[in-house]
Amino acid sequence: MNISFLSFKNLGITILISFRTLFAFFWLAAGINKLNSEWMTSNVLEEVFLQRLTELPPDSFAVLYLNNFAIPFYQLIGWIVTLGELYSAIGLLIGLTTRCSAAVSLFILFNFAIGGYYDASLLPFFILVFLFLWYPTGHWFGMDSYMNKKYPDQAIFK
């Protein structure tokens, strides 16, 4: 391998780790906001969903999803989203269970999208999550490398 290829590869790794860190801070801020807004203990999420219903075409899949799943289970969803964002934030930030953290991020983003919160701004988030799922960023900079050596049979640290 020549020097320029290694430099380019190292630059790519550095950029991906930087994006992982920024994405982690995004999730951390979102999770803390949901804690402060009491998403897990109040009906604030139900109010958000009900407001969203007024903004969507009545025959859309998002309205069906909100009416038949999200609104009836808003309290459970509040817990899942809040704790999922905090777990993803911590995992991505320290590089521990990075791919699982990315999978939780994908689940949350997917549910945002089917709940009617889809627009072009979600696309970069989906791309980042797929990159975090594909590449072992927790091995490059994070705890996954150490934990994988200590527990080689545990897929969660791969």
C-alpha positions in Angstrom: 0.0 0.0 0.0 1.2 3.4 -0.7 1.2 6.4 1.6 -1.5 8.3 -0.1 -4.0 5.4 0.2 -3.3 5.1 3.9 -3.7 8.8 4.4 -7.0 8.8 2.5 -8.2 5.8 4.6 -7.2 7.5 7.8 -9.0 10.6 6.7 -12.1 8.6 6.0 -11.9 6.9 9.4 -11.4 10.3 11.1 -14.4 11.8 9.4 -16.6 8.8 10.2 -15.6 8.9 13.9 -16.3 12.7 13.9 -19.7 12.1 12.4 -20.3 9.3 15.0 -19.5 11.7 17.8 -21.7 14.5 16.4 -24.5 12.0 15.9 -24.1 10.9 19.5 -24.3 14.4 20.8 -27.4 14.9 18.7 -29.1 11.9 20.3 -27.9 12.9 23.8 -29.4 16.4 23.4 -32.7 14.8 22.0 -32.8 12.3 24.9 -32.2 14.9 27.5 -34.8 17.1 26.0 -37.3 14.3 26.2 -36.4 13.7 29.8 -36.9 17.4 30.6 -40.2 17.4 28.6 -41.4 14.4 30.6 -42.1 12.2 27.5 -42.0 9.1 29.7 -44.3 10.3 32.4 -46.8 12.7 30.8 -49.1 12.9 27.8 -46.9 15.3 26.0 -46.1 12.8 23.2 -49.8 12.1 22.8 -50.3 15.8 22.2 -47.4 15.8 19.7 -49.0 12.9 17.8 -52.5 14.5 17.8 -51.0 17.7 16.5 -49.2 15.8 13.7 -52.5 14.2 12.7 -53.9 17.7 11.8 -50.9 18.2 9.5 -51.0 15.0 7.5 -53.2 13.9 4.6 -56.0 11.8 6.1 -55.5 8.8 3.8 -51.7 8.6 4.5 -50.0 5.6 6.1 -48.7 7.9 8.8 -52.2 8.7 9.9 -53.0 5.0 10.0 -49.8 4.4 12.0 -50.5 7.2 14.4 -54.2 6.3 15.0 -53.7 2.5 15.4 -50.3 2.3 17.0 -48.5 5.5 18.1 -51.4 7.3 19.9 -52.7 4.2 21.8 -49.2 3.4 22.9 -47.8 6.9 23.3 -46.5 6.2 26.9 -44.6 3.1 25.8 -43.3 4.9 22.7 -42.2 7.8 24.9 -40.1 5.4 27.0 -38.7 3.5 24.0 -37.7 6.7 22.2 -36.2 8.5 25.2 -34.2 5.5 26.5 -33.3 4.5 22.9 -31.9 8.0 22.2 -29.9 8.0 25.4 -28.6 4.4 24.8 -27.6 5.3 21.2 -25.9 8.5 22.4 -23.8 6.8 25.0 -23.0 3.8 22.8 -22.0 5.9 19.9 -20.1 8.4 22.0 -17.8 5.9 23.7 -17.8 3.3 21.0 -19.4 0.6 23.1 -21.9 -1.7 21.4 -21.6 0.7 18.5 -23.5 -1.4 15.9 -26.3 -2.1 18.4 -26.5 1.6 19.1 -26.7 2.3 15.4 -29.4 -0.4 15.1 -31.5 1.3 17.8 -30.9 4.6 16.0 -32.2 3.1 12.8 -35.3 1.8 14.6 -36.0 5.2 16.0 -35.4 7.0 12.7 -37.6 4.5 10.8 -40.5 5.0 13.3 -40.1 8.8 12.9 -40.4 8.4 9.2 -43.4 6.1 9.2 -45.0 8.4 11.8 -45.1 11.3 9.3 -41.8 13.0 10.2 -40.1 12.2 7.0 -38.3 14.8 4.9 -35.0 15.3 3.3 -33.3 16.0 6.6 -33.7 12.3 7.6 -31.7 11.0 4.7 -28.2 12.0 6.0 -29.2 10.4 9.4 -30.1 7.2 7.6 -26.9 7.2 5.6 -24.8 7.8 8.8 -26.6 5.0 10.6 -25.9 2.5 7.8 -22.2 3.6 7.8 -22.1 2.9 11.6 -23.7 -0.5 11.0 -21.3 -1.4 8.2 -18.0 -0.2 9.5 -16.5 -1.2 12.9 -16.1 2.4 14.2 -16.2 1.2 17.8 -13.0 -0.8 17.0 -11.2 2.2 15.5 -12.0 4.5 18.4 -14.0 3.1 21.2 -14.5 0.4 23.7 -15.7 -2.3 21.3 -12.2 -3.3 20.4 -11.2 -3.9 24.0 -14.5 -5.7 24.8 -14.2 -7.9 21.7 -10.8 -9.0 22.8 -12.0 -9.7 26.3 -15.3 -11.4 25.1 -14.6 -12.7 21.6 -17.7 -14.8 21.3 -20.1 -11.8 22.1 -21.5 -10.5 18.9 -22.6 -7.3 20.6 -18.9 -6.1 20.4 -18.2 -7.0 16.8 
